[in-house]
Amino acid sequence: MDPVLLLSQALLLGFSFVGIATARPHLLEEHLIRVALCLAATGLGALVRPLWLVRYAKPLFALTLALLVGVLFVGTGPTGEYRRWFSLGPVDLQPSELLKLVAIFYIAAYFHQRNLDQPILKVVAWLGLASVLVVAEPDVDGGILMVALTGTMLLLIGVPWRRILALTALLGVLLLAFMTFVPDKFTYIPQRFEGMRLYLRGEADPGKEGYQATYAHRAILQAGLFGRGPGTPMQIPTGLTGLTSDLAAVPIVWATGWLGGAMLLSALGLLLLRGFNIALHLEGSAAVLATGLTSYLLFQTTFNLMGTLIYPIIGMPLPFVSYGGTSLITAGFAVGLIHALAREARPSLSQEATA
């Protein structure tokens, strides 16, 4: 297995324990179980032949699409209005998290050998439908991430950007049509923008969504250079629930200070740079897979930190740091696949190291 990937993942998982011990210590036992499952997923991904997943991408995508439809009717969520996952005991199965990986397999399969002569309407239409189902859960941030991930992958493998923009407009029409037929699924979207507006105007209070970014800024500034120490209690306002998920970086900085925050960002950067470096030493579907898997981790990281530092985003976990079930296991499996792809790139990587 790749030592750089192992080191960065171990550092991030270690930081996750610091954050949970600081913000929600009663969750430590459950988090230990989930970390064990994450590491098992990494080991499994490292053993899998990545191109086997490309071969069976279409049935995997069909299964994921069925789960996305099913969760809207029989799934559960944080409130009665939200249906995002299936409860499976200690871990909740969230189809939208699985979609992020399966979409990468699907694109790699569709553009096998980077054959860009075939029309891309089919792949975009199916992925667009899946993104609309994610938004309907409701999870608008997950839908935005899916669109960004799909567009980035298509752009990186050589699809003209004008064609991507045209198909993005088509997706917008599809979403508007879906909203017309099922309007009750999208009533929360104006509330999300209202939270952002209140935050930007400085009017957010602990009872409103936009307060989470305001609280994050205050906690980070109060942490200082060296932090308050692990286990030092935080003054958590009533109703603020994202300290182990959306704001997972905040209790870590509170405990370890700005230096600890810099180390956290360095570990994330090391993981992402290694993934893209491995992708550069691959060809064909393997290169598409490595690029997509690393881009998925990059977008998760970017969206989460934007929600912490810039404006309120709900429900976007920080890879290997946020408390979670499916998201933690999915990220673990993604890194395991990058380990497997690194084996294929090893001759080229060895030549680079020697040079």
N, C-alpha and C positions, 0 to 999 in steps of 0.2 A: 504493500500500500504506500501511497505517496506521503513522505514524512511531513512536507509542508502543509498539506491538507489536514493531516492528523493533528499537527500542532495547533493550527488555527481553530479547528473544531473543538479540541480539548480546552483551549483558552476561553472560547465563547461559552461552552457548557459550564465551565467553572464560574464565569461571571454571572451566569443565570442563577446559580445557587446563591451567590452574594445578593443579587437583587431580590430574590424571593425571601431570603432570610431577613432582609431589611423591611420589605413592604408587607409580606403575607407569610410569616413563618409557619403558620399552621398548614400551609400547602407543601412544605418541604418533602414530606413522605410520599405524597402523590407525585410530586415532580421527580423524585428519584426513580420511581417506576417508569415514568414517561421518558426520562433520559436513557434508561436501560433499553426501552423499546426503540428509541432513536438510534442508539449505537448498534442494536441488532439490525435495524434497517440499513445502516451504513455498511455493516458486514455483508448483508444479503446483496445490496446493490453492487458491492465490489466483486461478488462472485458471479453476478449475472452477465451474460454477453449482451452489451448494449444494443447491438444490431438485431438481436432477437426481438427486443421490444419494438424496434422499427418495423420488423416483419409483421408483428401482430398488432400494430398501432390501430388499425381500423376497428377490430372487435373490442379493443380496450376503450377506444373512444365511444363506441356505441354503448358499452356498459356504463361508462361515466355519464353519458347523456341521459340514460335511463335513470340513474341515481339522482341527477339534477332535477329531473321531472318528479320523481318519487318523493324527494325531500320537501317539495312544495305542498304535498298533500298529507304525508304521514310523518314528516320530520318534526324536530323540536328546536327550540332556540332560547335566547335569553329572556324573551317575553312571549306572550301568546300570539303576537302579531308576526314574530320572526320565526322562520323555519329554515334552519341552516345545516342541521346535522341529524344523524341517526344516533341515538344513545346506545352504546355497546359496553355498558359497565363502566370500568375506569377510564375508558377512552371513547370520545365521540367521533364518529366517522363523518367528516365534512367533505362532501363531493366537490365543492369548489376548490379545495386544496388539491385534490387528486387531479382535477382538470388542468391545473398549471403544468403538471408533468406530462400528462397524456397529450395535451396540445402540442408539446415539444416533440413527442414521438410521432404524432400525426403529421406535423409539418416536415419532419425529417424523412418520413416515408413518402410523402407526396412529392417531395423534391429530391428523390433518390438520385445520387450522382449529380446533383445541382442541375437537373434538367428544367430549365426555365421556359422552354418553348410551349409547354402545355398550359392551358388556361388555369388561372388561380381562383376563379370565381367559386368553384366547388368548395375548396378548403376554407376560403374566407367566409362563405355562407354558413357552413357548419359550425365553424368556430364563433361566428357572430351570433348564431342561435344559442350556443352554449353560454356566451357572455351575457346575453339578454336574460337567460334563465338565472344566472348568478345575480344580476341586478334585481331580479324579481324576488329574491329570498327574504329580505332585501339586503344586498351587499354591493353598493355602488362602487366602492373602492376596489373590490375584487374584480368587478366588471371592467373598470378602467385599467387595472393591471393587466387583465387578459388582452385588451385591445393594444396596450403599449407593448406587451411581450410579443404578440403576433406580428405587429407592424415592424418591430425591431428585427425579429428573425427574418422576415421577408426582405427587409432592406439589406441586411448583412449578407444574405446569400445571393443578392444581385437583382432582386425584383425592382424595376424602376419606381422611383418615389411617386411619380404622377399616378401610376396605376394603383399604388397603395392608398393615396389620398382619395381617388375616385371610389375605391371599394370601402373606405372608411365612411364616406358620405352615404353609400348604400346601407351600411350598418346602421347609421343614424336613422335612416328612413325605416328600417326594420324595427328598431327600438321604438320609434314613434307609433308605428302600427300596433306593436304589442301593447304599448301603454294605452292605446285607444280601446282595445278589447278588454284589458284587465287593469283599469285605472286604479283600483284599490291597492294594487301591489306597489305603486310608485308614489303614494301620498307622502312618504317620508322624505323624498328628495328635497322639497322646499325647506323642510326643517333642517336638513344638513347645511344648506346654504345660509340659513338664518343663523346657525351656530357660528359659521365662518364670519359672517357680517358683524356679529356682536363681538367676536374676538378682535377683528381688525379695527373696530371702533373703540376697543378698550372697555366695553360695557359688559363683558361676560362675568357672571358670578357663579359661585359653587353649585347653584341649582340648574345651570344651563350648560349645554354641550361644549360650547366654545371655551369653557373655563379650563379644560384639560391642558391646553398649550400654555395658558397663563400660569397655572400651577407649576408646570414643568420648568418654565423660565425661573420662577422664584426659587424652587428647590435647587436647581443647578447653581444659581448665583450664591445661595447660602451655603453650599457644600464647601466652597473654597478650594485651595490647591490640593489638600491632602484628605478632604472629606471628614465626615463625622464618625467614621468607624462602622464596621459591619454590626448590625443589630441595634444601632442607635435608632430609637423610634422616630418616625416622621409624623408631622402634624397633617393628617390626611382628612380633607373636608368630606363631609357626608355626601354620598352619591358619586364620588370619584372612584371608579372601578378599574381603570386601565393601567394601574401601576405594575402589573405583571404581564401585560400584553402590549397595548398601544404605547404605553410610556415605560416600557421595560428598562430603557437606558437610564431613567431618572433615579430610581433607588440605587442603582449601581454607582452613579456619580455622587449621590448623596453619601454613600458609604465609603467610597474610595477617592473621591475628589476629582478635580479636573485631570490629574495625572492618570487616575484609573479610567476616566472617560477617554483619554487619548490612547491608552492601551487597548480599550475596547474597540475603538475605531481602527486601530492598527491591525488587530486580529481580523476584523471584518475585511479590511483592505487586502491583507495577505491572502485570505481565502479567495477573494474575487480575482486578484491578479494572477494567482496560480491557476485558477480555472480557465481564464482567458489565455494564459500562456500555453496550457495544454491544448486548447482548441487551435491555436496557431500552428501546432505541430501535427495536426491531423488533416485528413482530406475527406471529401465526400460527406456521406451521412454521419460519419463519426464526428467530423468537424461541426456539422450543424447541431448535433446533439450536445457536444461540449459547450458550444456557444449559447445554445438555448438554456441549458441547465444553469450555467453561470449567470446569464442575463436574468433568469427567474430569481436567483438569490440577490442579484444587484437591485432589481426593482422592489423586492420585498424590503430590503435594507433602506433604499432611498425613500419609499413611501412612509415607512415607519419613522424615520428620522425627520422627515418633513412634518409629520404629525406632532412630533415632539418639539421641534425647534421653530417651525414656521406657522402652520395653521392646523386646526383640528382635523385629523383623519381617524376614523373609527374602524377597528377590526383588522389592522394590518400588522401581523407579528414580525418581530425582529428575529431573523434566522438564528436558531440555537440559543437564543437568549430569552425570548418570551415564553411564558407558561402556556403550554398548549398540548393538544393530543395529536390530531391529524397533521397540523402544520409542522410540529417538531419531527414526527416520523417521516413526513414527506421530504423535508429538508435533509434529513439524515440519509434517506434513500437516494436523493439527488446527488449528494456528495459521494456516496458509495459508487454511483455510476461514473462520476468523474474519476474516482480511483481506478475503475475498470478501464476507462478510456485512456488514462495515463499509462497503463501497461502497453496499449497499442502505440502510444507516442513515445515510449521509453527510448528506442534507438535514436530518434531525432533529438529528444531532450538530453540524452547522454552526449551526443555530439556538440550540442550547444554548451553544456557544462564544461566539456573538455576545451572547447574553443575559448 
